[in-house]
Every structure is written in structure tokens, then in C-alpha cells.
Amino acid sequence: MSQYLPTINITPQVYDLLRSGSLYLQPGQWVRFTHSPPDSPPSRFVGFQQCQGLPFLWVLHGGHTQEQFLWMVKARRADINTFHNRSTP
């Protein structure tokens, strides 16, 4: 069983681990980007995907509702299933 970790700082090294598949974060995991102001609220991780060789990091920033977050997760999964013909891990 997976469990959430404290807020993950998305550094260039963490980004590379996500891109290579060496690190998997659960949707909903709290993340913060290293270039964000220190007092900014964390973002929620939605997912990571490669599309036509370009890496995309899906996160939800700022004030949002649980419904908005769930919609993003559903949209990401639909996008992966449509373009990559595989299911989300």
C-alpha cells in the first residue's frame, strides 16, 4: 500500500527522476516547485506523461476544490488512454 509523503520539492533532480520513471508520485501528493516563493501554498500532483517526446508535469495550483482535482485526474487518465492506448498505473 502506498502512502503520501510530506510535501515534495520539485527540483531538477526530482523532475529527472519523474521523467525517467524512477520516481512515481500518487495523484494528490503535495508538491512545491523550487522557483516558487517560500510562502506560496503547495500544489497537488496530478500526473506525469511524455507526449511525442516532450515531458508534461500535471499539477493543480492555488485554490481549488476536490471536484476540480478529481476532474483533472480523470482528464489526465482519459488523455493517456486516448493517445497512448494504455491505462494509468
Backbone bond lengths (Angstrom), bond angles and torsions (degrees), N, CA, C in turn:
res aa  C-N    CA-C-N  psi(-1)  N-CA   C-N-CA  omega(-1)  CA-C   N-CA-C  phi
1 M - - - 1.443 - - 1.529 108.67 -
2 S 1.326 115.51 133.45 1.458 120.59 178.31 1.518 110.05 -83.36
3 Q 1.308 115.31 157.00 1.446 119.15 174.38 1.516 108.53 -139.31
4 Y 1.327 114.35 155.02 1.455 119.49 -179.57 1.516 109.83 -75.68
5 L 1.306 114.61 147.51 1.455 122.34 178.90 1.523 108.25 -103.50
6 P 1.326 117.63 165.78 1.467 118.54 171.48 1.531 109.16 -57.33
7 T 1.304 117.33 167.17 1.463 121.48 -177.88 1.527 110.61 -49.61
8 I 1.328 115.29 128.56 1.467 122.63 -178.91 1.527 108.34 -93.22
9 N 1.321 117.30 128.70 1.460 121.29 173.49 1.523 108.39 -83.97
10 I 1.323 115.68 123.13 1.460 120.69 179.31 1.528 108.27 -85.19
11 T 1.300 114.66 93.86 1.464 122.62 176.32 1.529 107.73 -93.88
12 P 1.306 118.33 168.81 1.465 118.76 175.62 1.537 112.55 -56.47
13 Q 1.336 117.42 -34.66 1.464 120.53 179.64 1.537 111.03 -68.48
14 V 1.333 116.97 -42.23 1.467 120.61 178.33 1.523 109.83 -65.62
15 Y 1.317 116.67 -40.86 1.464 121.25 177.26 1.531 110.41 -58.31
16 D 1.324 117.36 -44.25 1.465 121.15 178.59 1.523 111.38 -62.96
17 L 1.345 117.30 -38.59 1.468 120.22 177.39 1.518 111.12 -64.98
18 L 1.319 117.91 -40.63 1.458 121.15 176.37 1.522 110.61 -63.24
19 R 1.317 116.04 -44.74 1.466 121.15 -178.27 1.529 111.65 -63.55
20 S 1.326 116.99 -37.93 1.466 119.80 -178.32 1.526 112.51 -80.39
21 G 1.341 117.02 -12.59 1.461 120.23 -177.78 1.515 112.99 87.83
22 S 1.322 117.76 3.78 1.466 121.40 179.06 1.521 112.20 -74.60
23 L 1.329 117.11 -20.49 1.460 122.18 179.78 1.517 108.45 -126.48
24 Y 1.323 116.03 131.94 1.461 121.95 176.58 1.515 108.12 -121.56
25 L 1.335 116.56 125.84 1.449 121.94 175.46 1.521 108.86 -108.20
26 Q 1.302 116.26 143.11 1.453 120.63 177.58 1.522 110.03 -76.21
27 P 1.332 117.78 145.21 1.455 119.02 171.60 1.530 109.41 -57.64
28 G 1.313 115.78 135.43 1.456 121.15 -178.60 1.510 113.38 101.04
29 Q 1.337 116.77 -14.15 1.466 120.32 178.82 1.527 109.15 -60.71
30 W 1.317 116.77 134.92 1.458 121.05 177.39 1.517 109.76 -76.14
31 V 1.338 116.44 131.38 1.458 122.11 179.54 1.532 109.35 -132.88
32 R 1.307 115.06 156.60 1.466 121.06 175.71 1.528 106.66 -139.41
33 F 1.308 115.54 136.62 1.453 120.74 179.28 1.521 109.88 -87.03
34 T 1.317 116.92 143.39 1.465 121.06 -175.76 1.518 112.14 -63.80
35 H 1.321 118.26 -24.51 1.467 120.58 179.83 1.535 112.59 -88.01
36 S 1.330 117.83 -1.53 1.468 121.25 178.77 1.526 110.38 -74.70
37 P 1.331 116.94 148.41 1.474 118.84 174.19 1.520 110.22 -60.13
38 P 1.320 118.63 144.56 1.467 121.51 -175.24 1.532 113.98 -59.98
39 D 1.326 117.37 -27.28 1.462 119.42 -178.41 1.531 113.13 -93.12
40 S 1.343 118.08 4.28 1.462 119.99 179.63 1.532 109.85 -75.84
41 P 1.335 116.88 146.99 1.459 119.04 178.79 1.529 110.44 -69.53
42 P 1.322 117.79 153.74 1.457 119.44 177.99 1.526 111.00 -69.79
43 S 1.304 115.87 163.92 1.456 123.28 177.19 1.521 108.46 -104.23
44 R 1.325 116.40 164.34 1.462 120.39 176.42 1.520 109.48 -104.26
45 F 1.316 115.24 128.89 1.458 121.69 179.23 1.524 108.98 -72.37
46 V 1.320 116.41 131.05 1.461 121.58 176.42 1.519 109.69 -104.69
47 G 1.323 117.08 -45.83 1.456 119.40 179.81 1.511 111.93 172.61
48 F 1.315 114.64 175.59 1.455 122.54 178.75 1.506 107.29 -135.21
49 Q 1.310 117.16 137.49 1.453 119.58 176.85 1.517 110.47 -150.15
50 Q 1.296 115.02 157.50 1.454 121.92 173.18 1.523 106.54 -108.45
51 C 1.306 116.78 129.61 1.461 121.13 178.77 1.523 107.35 -129.87
52 Q 1.302 116.08 116.43 1.464 122.69 -178.07 1.520 111.30 53.05
53 G 1.327 115.46 40.19 1.448 121.61 176.43 1.519 115.38 83.35
54 L 1.333 116.98 -4.09 1.467 120.29 -179.73 1.525 109.54 -102.40
55 P 1.335 117.71 131.61 1.465 120.40 179.98 1.536 111.39 -82.85
56 F 1.325 115.51 136.52 1.464 121.63 177.22 1.516 109.08 -125.20
57 L 1.312 115.88 128.24 1.460 122.60 176.68 1.525 106.49 -107.21
58 W 1.336 116.75 115.94 1.459 121.78 -178.85 1.522 108.28 -94.89
59 V 1.331 117.24 119.17 1.458 122.75 174.97 1.516 108.36 -137.92
60 L 1.310 115.90 157.51 1.455 122.06 177.59 1.523 107.42 -114.10
61 H 1.336 116.44 117.90 1.465 122.33 -176.13 1.526 111.20 -97.46
62 G 1.309 114.76 156.70 1.455 121.63 168.33 1.519 114.91 67.70
63 G 1.324 114.24 -163.12 1.459 120.67 -178.98 1.518 111.41 -68.39
64 H 1.277 116.58 122.07 1.458 121.91 179.48 1.525 108.92 -149.38
65 T 1.293 115.22 161.80 1.455 120.35 178.86 1.519 109.95 -99.86
66 Q 1.300 115.69 165.82 1.468 120.69 176.40 1.533 109.66 -61.33
67 E 1.319 117.57 -36.08 1.464 120.98 179.89 1.527 111.02 -64.40
68 Q 1.343 116.95 -40.32 1.461 119.94 177.50 1.523 111.08 -64.07
69 F 1.325 116.25 -40.92 1.459 120.01 179.10 1.530 110.07 -63.34
70 L 1.316 117.66 -47.23 1.470 120.81 -179.51 1.522 111.27 -62.86
71 W 1.335 117.08 -35.00 1.459 120.19 176.68 1.521 110.34 -63.95
72 M 1.347 117.31 -41.66 1.468 121.05 178.38 1.525 111.31 -62.27
73 V 1.336 116.97 -43.55 1.466 120.56 179.08 1.524 109.46 -61.80
74 K 1.321 116.93 -44.50 1.470 121.05 179.66 1.530 110.71 -63.48
75 A 1.320 117.19 -41.83 1.465 121.02 179.21 1.520 111.08 -64.33
76 R 1.320 117.17 -41.02 1.468 120.59 178.59 1.512 111.07 -63.27
77 R 1.322 116.56 -44.95 1.469 119.79 179.70 1.517 111.05 -64.27
78 A 1.317 117.76 -40.15 1.469 120.88 178.09 1.516 110.31 -64.31
79 D 1.332 117.06 -39.78 1.457 121.43 179.77 1.519 110.77 -64.31
80 I 1.319 117.40 -44.12 1.458 120.79 179.05 1.524 110.45 -63.75
81 N 1.328 117.15 -45.08 1.454 120.19 -178.62 1.519 111.57 -65.32
82 T 1.327 117.35 -33.25 1.455 120.97 -179.65 1.521 111.77 -73.09
83 F 1.325 116.93 -49.29 1.447 120.34 -172.56 1.512 114.99 -90.41
84 H 1.321 117.42 -25.24 1.444 119.40 -176.63 1.515 113.38 -112.59
85 N 1.340 116.46 -7.10 1.454 122.34 177.89 1.525 112.10 52.70
86 R 1.319 115.57 45.64 1.458 121.06 174.56 1.515 108.45 -148.11
87 S 1.290 117.07 163.12 1.461 119.48 179.96 1.526 110.63 -93.30
88 T 1.319 115.44 157.58 1.451 121.58 179.77 1.518 109.90 -72.77
89 P 1.355 118.02 138.45 1.456 118.69 179.06 1.512 111.84 -63.34
